[in-house]
Each structure stands twice: as C-alpha cells, then as structure tokens.
Amino acid sequence: MSEVAKVIPLRGESARVPRGGGRGVRLERSDPTLLFPSTAAPAAEPSVSGSVADQVRDAARSLLADQVVAAADFLRRRITGDYHVDDFGYDPHFAENVWLPLLRPVFDSWFRVEVRGIENVPDEGGALVVANHAGVIPIDGLMTSVAMVDHHPARRPLRMLAADMAFEMPVIGTVARKAGHTLACNPDAERLLRGGEVAAVFPEGFKGIGKPFSERYKLQRFGRGGFVSAALRAGVPIVPCSIVGSEEIYPKIGELKSLARLLGLPYFPVTPLFPHFGPLGMIPLPSKWYIEFGQPIRTDTYDVADAEDPMVMFELTDHVRETIQQTLYRLLAQRRNVFMG
C-alpha cells in the first residue's frame, strides 16, 4: 500500500504535494526553517536591559539588608546600653547613626557644600574653630560639624559652644547635648580644649544670625574675646573659619519685635517667603556654600598671664576677626552666582 505525503500547514498555508504522487517527505512542524533556511532566527542574545535591572534589584536588596542589619544593631546597643556618653552628654553612637545621617543630604545635595583648608585643623589634640555666623537659624554650625566629620582626614567630631537658649528648648536641647555641643562659657570650653577636642565658637552670636540681609557678610562685633582667653589657657591653636552661602538661605528683610518679645525670642524674622507662605517659607533657599578653614594661629607661645591681659585679648580677637572678614571678601569675589557657585 502506497503511503501518501501528509500536508503540513506552514504560516497559514498548506504545503503542496509533488505531482505524480509517490512517496512524500515528512516535514516536522517543529522545524519550519528547513524549508526557508535564509529566514532562520538569529541566536538569542542576553538582554542588556534585563541584566541591568537584575543588578539594580540585587543592589537594592543588598542595601535594604544592610539597613535592616544596621537598624537591628543600633536598637540592640540602645536597649542593652552598649554605648558611651561623656560628661557633657555627648553620645557618639547617636550622633554617628542618627544625627549626622539626617544632616548629610542637606550638606551634600541641598547646599552642595565645598570644603577647603580642612587640613589646617590638627589631626589630634585640642583646637578652637572660630567662624562667622549668619542665616537667621544657626544651620551654619550644623554644616560645619558635618564638614569636620566627613572631610577631615581624622574624621574629628566638632563640639560647638552654643547659647543658653539652645539648651533650654525642649527636644532641641536634648539633641544638642547628644550631638556633642555645650554651653558657650569659658569653663566648658577649656575642659573640652584641654581634653583634646575640637571646639567651635561663633563670636557674633545672635547679632550675626539675626542681622538684616543688607548687612550680609559684614562681621558684627566679636565680644570681649572670651574664646581667645580659653584658647590661651589651654594652649591650643585658633583656626579661623569663613562660611559663604549661609547669608542667603533666609534673606531677612524685617522683623516683628512685638511678637519676638511675646515669644521670648531675640528676634522674629520676616523674609520674602516667611511668614507669608507659612511652613513652606521655612524651607531654606538652596544657596551654594563654601566653608574654608584658614591657617591656625598658635597660642602656645603666649604666657598664661596673657590670658588676663586686655590688650593681648583685643589684638588676638581683632586678628582672628580680620582674617575671617578678608577670607569672606575673597570667596565672595570668586563666586559668580549665589545658587550655582
């Protein structure tokens, strides 16, 4: 019995049977390229987009896992008390794991702070950083503390000397203590400096951060030189620090004195956005920042008695102030744009 070739439909059409009958060739449906070799599909190549997506997914999982482990370790140490707090209330574990991570995005992405001369701060031993103060809210001190930890070769913490009001405010006072800051008084300053810490002082005080925008980058009076006295007694260098960018975050164009007295504040600022836009007006403008640490001024060449000499105090104070002021002028002359730098 003769066998008739089976008809295999290809691409919606039927294959023709050769004329004259006879034995046909069986064509397998699973290999249609035998009929049309030139149309064979190219070999499959790995998907580049799929590979990148896998890498991103793996990186995200790894990051999430690291964060979960870090959070668990943080909670374990807090619960078991496996951390140290010094006599001033400084909690390095809290500062490194909670406080500084909150400030870094503002430092790196919002203000895009550029740090210069950080090597002028000694790698070890006490030092007193003296900086200009501005911005309505003392954000400049916070940014300087991030610069010290993240950019100094020794990653040294900065112990700021702050006004009494900062420690009298609920929550803020507790956080300030845990972050390593203390009262701006000579006994505390000397203890820190003698203990080998890097302390920071802003001699302009509220006169600096509360001055109007029309007086930006014009240093106010530095007081009676108490910071110089503390540095002389401890025999540590004074490092002038100049900050550009802080004056523009909240341009102060006026103030409500009656409301300030009612709230017990040194001033209640009025800016182009606050209080007109409510909470939105409290968002600082993204100015470009520069923080420059100048050459250290040695104090170990003075006698201890010089710390009580008004003329020595005045000369050193004026020298530090003039150094900061001239550096501010130089940085401003180099800056092309407030927001772009």
N, C-alpha and C positions, 0 to 999 in steps of 0.2 A: 504493500500500500504506500503510495507516494505521499510524502509529507509536504504540506503547503506552508510557505513562509508566513509567519504571523505579522500582522500590521502593528507597528509601534507608533503611536501618535507623538510627534515632535513639535513643540511650540504651537500646539493648537492645530497642527495639520497632520495628515496621515502620510506615512511613508509609502511610496509606490512599490508595487510588486513587479519584478522584472518580467518583461513579456516572455511568453512561451512557457510559463510555469517552471517546473523543475524544482530542484531543492533551493530554498532560500537561505539566507544567513540570519541567524537570530541576533537581534540588536537589544542589548540590555538598556533599560530605561535609566539606570544609574550612571551611565557614561555617555551622554549625548555628544561629548566633544570628539568622539571617534569619527562622527560624520563631518564635523566642522573644526578641524584642528586649529585653524587660524584664529578662531574666536575663543580659544581656551582662556579661562580667567587667570590672571596673574596670581602668583603665590601670595597668600595673605601676609601682611607685614604688621608688626606690633603697632598698636595705636599710641601715638605720641601723647595725645591729649589724655588718654586713659592712664598712661604711665605717670604723667604729671599729677593727675587727680589722685592716683594712689599714693604718691609721695606726699602730697598736701594732707591727705587723710591720715597717713601714718604719722606725719609731723604733729598734726592736731591732737591725735590720740596720745602721742608721747608727751606733748606739752600738758595736756589735761591730767595725765597720770602723774607727772612731776608736781603739778599744782596740788593735786589731792594728797600726795605724799608729804609735801611741804606743809600743807594746812594741818594734816594729822600730826606731824611732828611739832608744829607750833602749839597746837592745842595740848598735846601731851606735856610739853615743857611748862606751859602756863598752869596746867592743872596740878602737876607734881611740884611746881615751884623750882624747876631746874633752870633758873636764870638769876642774874645778879643785878642789884640796884645799889648805887653808891649813896654817899651821904647827902647828895644834892637831889636825889630822886631820879637820877639818870638810869634808864632802863635800856641798855644796848639791844637786847633781844626784841623789845617793842619797836625801837627806832629802826632797826635794820629790816624787820619783817612787816611792819605796818606803816609807820610814818613816812619813811623815805620812798617806798614804792608808790605812795599816794602823790608825792611831790614830783617824782621823776617825769611823768608825762607832761606836766606843766613846764618843767625845766627844758626838756628835750624838744617837745613838739609845739607848745604854745608860744613860749618866749624865745625858743631856739638859742639858748644862752651860749655865748662863745667865751671861753675862759682863757686868760692869758697870765703868764707870770706865776702860775701856781707853785712852781719850783722855788720861789722866794720864801715860801713858808717852810721852816726847817722840818726834816723828816722825823725828828724826835726832840723831846724837851719842850718847855713852855714857850709860847709866843702869843702876842696880843695883836689881833687884826683890828684895825680901825678903819671904818668905812663911812661914806656919805649915806644919808637916809632920806628916802622920798617915797611917794606913791600913795598917800592917804592911808593905806593899810600896809603894815610892815612886811610885805611879801619879799622885799629885797633881802632881808635876813634869812628867810627860808631858802631862797635860791642860792645864797652864798654857802649855806650849810650843805646843800646838795653838791655844789661845785667842789667843796673840800673833800667830801667822802668819795665822789665818783671820779675826780680828776687828779687828786694829789697822789703821787706815787705810793705813799704810805697809807692812803685812804683814812686820813685822820678825821675824827669827828670834831665838829665846831661847836663850842659851848658858848652860846650867846648870853650876853648880860642885858636883861630886859627890864623895862619899867615895872613898878609895883602893880600897876593896873592889870597887866597881862596875867598875873598870878592870882588876882582877886576875882577874875571872871570864871564862872562855872564851866567845866569841861575844858576850856582853853587853858586854864591854869594847870590842870592835871596833865594834859597832853604836853604842855611846855616843859614841865618838870621831867616827864618821862623821856622827852626828846633830848634832854641834857642841858637845858637852859636854867638860868638862875637870876637872882636879883642883881641889878646894876649897882652894886655897892663895893667899896674897897675890900672889906674883909673876904667876901666871897670871891672877888676877882683874884686877890692874892693867893688864896688857897688853891684855886684852880691852876694858876700860873706856876706856883711852887710845886704843884703835883705833876707838872709836865704836860698840862693840857693846852690846847689851842683855844683861846677865848676870843670873843669878838664883841666890840662895843661900837655903838653908833652915837657919837657925842652930840649930834644935833637934836636928838630926842624928838619930842612931838613938834618942835619948831621946824624940823626938817620934813617929816612926813606930812605935816599939815600946812605947809606953805603953799601959796597960790601958784597956779600954772605960769603966771607971768614972771615968777622968780625961779623958774626951774634951773637946776644945775648951778645955782648960786648958793654956796655953803653958808649956813647960818653959824652963829657963834658956837664954839666948842666947849662952852662952860669953863670951869676953873682948872681943867687939866687933871681931874682925878684919875683918869685912865693912865696918864703918864706917871703919876705917883705910884700906882700899883705895879706898873712895869718896872720902874726903877727899883722898888723894894724887892721884887722877885728876880731882878737881873735878867729879864728876858727881852728879846728884840721886839720892836714895834713894826708891824707890816702894814703900810698904807694900802687901802683897797678902794678902787674907784669903780662905781657901778653906773652904767649908762643904759637907759631903757625904762627904768622904774618910774621916771617922772611922767611918762605918757600913758600909763595904764589907767589912771583915773585923773584926767585933767581937772584940777579943782578950780572952778571959776567963781565960787562963792561959798558961803556957809550960813547955817541957821543957828545963830548964837543962843537964842532963847531955848530952842529945842535941845541944844547941846547941854545947857545948864540944867534943864529938866531931867535929862538922861544921865547926867554926871559924866559927860564926855568932854575931852579937851576941845573938840570941835565936831560939828555935824556937816559934812561936806556936801556941796552941790556941784555936780559935774554935768556935762552935756547930756548924759544918759540917766543920771540918778539925782533925785528920786522920781523923775518923770516917768521912767519906764519900769518902775518897781523892781522886782528881783532881777529882771534882765539887765537893768542898769548896773548891777553889782558884778557882772562878768567883766574882768579886766580886758582892756584892749590888747591885742597880740603884738605888742611892740618887740623889736629885735633888741636883745640885751647883750651887753659886753661887761664882763667882770674882770678887772685887771688888778693883780697883786704886784705892788711895787717893791723896790729894793728894801730889805729890812734895815731899820735904824737901831743900831746897837745901844744898849743901856748899861752893859756891864762895865763900861769904862768910867761910869759916874760913881761917886761915893754915896753911901747910904744917906748921909746928911743932906745930899742934894734933893732928896725927895721932899724935904721940907722947905726948900728954897723957892720962893715965888718966882724969881727971875728965871731960874732953870726950868720951872714948870711952864712958864709963859713961852720961853724960847722953843722948847721941845714941842709944845702944843701947836704953836704957830708954824713950826717946820712941818709937822705932820699935816696940818690943815692945808698949807700952801702946796704941798706935794700932791695931795688928793685933788685940789682945785685945778692945778695945771694939767694933771693927767685927764681930768674930765674935759677940759678945753681941747686937748689933743684928740681924744676919742671922738668928740663931737665934730671936730673939723674933718675927721676921716669918714664919718658916717654920711652916706648920701641920702638915705631915706629912713624915716622913723620906723617903718614896719618891715622894710626889706633889708635894711642894714647898709 
